[in-house]
């Protein structure tokens, strides 16, 4: 599956990065299946330690793609 800027049933954050979808905060105006991994929009996230933080979606997906550690602080 490849990342593109076009939102489809197969090309969305929930499908491409389910680990990020799990971190998606419920305060966001959308759900992970409604955004692309390349979106420059900011979103609210919550880590496994319940820290809430705001980062751009594309920054989070780049870290996940590169298997980099996602820092919540």
C-alpha positions, 0 to 999 in steps of 0.5 A, spaced: 500 500 500 502 506 498 501 513 501 498 518 497 494 525 498 488 522 496 483 519 501 480 512 500 478 506 504 485 503 503 489 510 504 487 513 510 491 513 517 487 507 520 489 502 515 496 505 514 498 506 521 493 502 526 498 504 531 497 511 530 489 510 530 490 507 537 493 514 539 488 518 536 484 522 541 477 523 541 477 530 542 479 531 534 473 533 529 475 527 525 476 519 526 483 516 523 479 513 517 477 520 515 484 523 514 490 521 510 497 520 513 500 525 509 495 531 512 499 537 515 493 538 520 495 538 527 491 533 531 491 531 538 494 524 541 494 520 547 500 516 548 500 509 552 502 513 559 495 517 558 500 524 556 496 528 551 499 532 546 498 535 539 502 534 533 501 534 525 499 528 522 504 527 517 510 528 523 507 522 526 506 518 520 513 519 518 515 517 525 511 511 525 513 509 518 521 510 520 519 506 526 522 512 530 520 513 537 514 517 538 515 522 544 509 525 547 512 530 551 
